[in-house]
Amino acid sequence: MTKLRLAIVGAGPAGIYAADLLLKAERRFDVSIDLFEQLPAPYGLVRYGVAPDHPRIKGIITALRDVLDRGDIRLFGNVNFGTDITLEDLKQHYNAVIFATGARRDTGMDIPGIDAVGSYGAADYVSWFDGHPDVPREWPLDAASVAVIGNGNVALDVSRMLAKHADDLLVTEVPANVYEGMKASAVTDVHVFGRRGPAQVKFTPLELRELGELRDVDMVVYDEDFDYDEASRDAIASNKQVMVIDRVLQAWRKRDSVNNAGGSASRRLHLHFWARPVEVRSDENGRVAALVYERTKPDGTGGAVGTGEMREVPIQALYRAVGYFGSPLDGVPFDKKHGVIPNREGQVLAKDSNQRVPGIYATGWIKRGPVGLIGHTKSDAMETVRHLINDQGSWWQPEDPSEEAIPALLAERGVRWTDLDGWHRLDEHEIALGAPEERARVKLVPREDMVRVSRGE
């Protein structure tokens, strides 16, 4: 019987689902899977891209843990593709590779002044409050008035974590340095800007509701944004999710805090619809001082057009939450325009000829772009795995497919990799850190500490 030696680069949901689906799939060959992850811990964006006050979404980790704990997938953490292990190495030791490296850079914004001091990408802020080991320990929360550009779930996550009081995070796994940073925050007002209307937002009702549940934070919406056109009314009548979002917003319109009238909280979260960012103005020190936006209006088909009316909101910091973008991988075709590996249903294509590249596959956000939820990631992986199974005739023929080859190669290169037992050690260590304060865990942040604990050193 033939044996498939498979490498998967990326140990987030996309990579783990692909491994699980392949092992469960109907096939006529044995499978041996090695999962490579650049971070010392697995789970990718579920660990480092979801706000710490989202325990429901974090529950996905339980399902991912069950897959890894079966023991039929090897994990090599703290291994960087392109330096610690290369595409040529994979061809020497595997029949194929699936890239599941996700997308964690921010999509750029092309408006004047966007690079001013105090203008940040949402992905960097998310990485900070999630305790990502490769970002600075401190984050400058010295602005009183802050703008967040975007109307998706990431924009609401960022807005909530800017407006939330630090003490309300103590029931979560928030890292100690993040708690201290948020405790010293100067934020009083968070302004969220979306270029379309309330009936065209990209966030989910759950995310929106959570904003209204923040302690000592007033929700501020503006009556002028709710003059719905026919397309908006149709969207509310025909789509249950849009209807629920409208119901939440309409309830906020009736509160005392609406339009800045009578709110008593120490912080405010303003939702500005029909607002297209035009320019970021700076002060004499080059720091963000104001956001200029154009007031837009419905175009009759669910979109927005400019009105020519310009408005300005004083701010001292700005966060861009307009989407994530993939990063290129050494030796692997990459579409710079869309931030993905070019592919057809997960089969990687040569950049210039559009011909299939044998042995190389993609799944998750690096395959389709940063859209869709966990359910999409599963169906995405299923499509890729189906092609991998059917492509047996074009698999690589490795010189040394032995399972001992990879640990020997990494050891020879001085790579201090972490494995599944190491993740269990780190997991237990973080849970123990949280125990004295009756918290589920306190996340360990420095990479060196994560590696040391994982390796039992």
Secondary structure, DSSP 8 states (H G I E B T S, - for coil): --EEEEEEE--SHHHHHHHHHHHHS--SSEEEEEEE-SSSSS-HHHHHSS-TT-HHHHTHHHHHHHHHTTSSEEEEBS--BTTTB-HHHHHHH-SEEEE-----EE----STTTTSBTEEEHHHHHHHHTT-TTS-S------SEEEEE--SHHHHHHHHHHHS-GGGGTTTT--HHHHHHHHT----EEEEE-SS-GGG--S-HHHHHHHHT-TTEEEE--GGGG---HHHHHHHHH-HHHHHHHHHHHHHHTSTTGGGSS--SSEEEEEE-SEEEEEEEE-TTSBEEEEEEEEEEE-SSS-EEEEEEEEEEE-SEEEE-S-EE----TTS--BTTTTB--EETTEEE-TTT--EEEEEEE-THHHH-S---HHHHHHHHHHHHHHHHHTGGG----S---TTHHHHHHHHTT---B-HHHHHHHHHHHHHHHGGGT-S------HHHHHHHHTT-
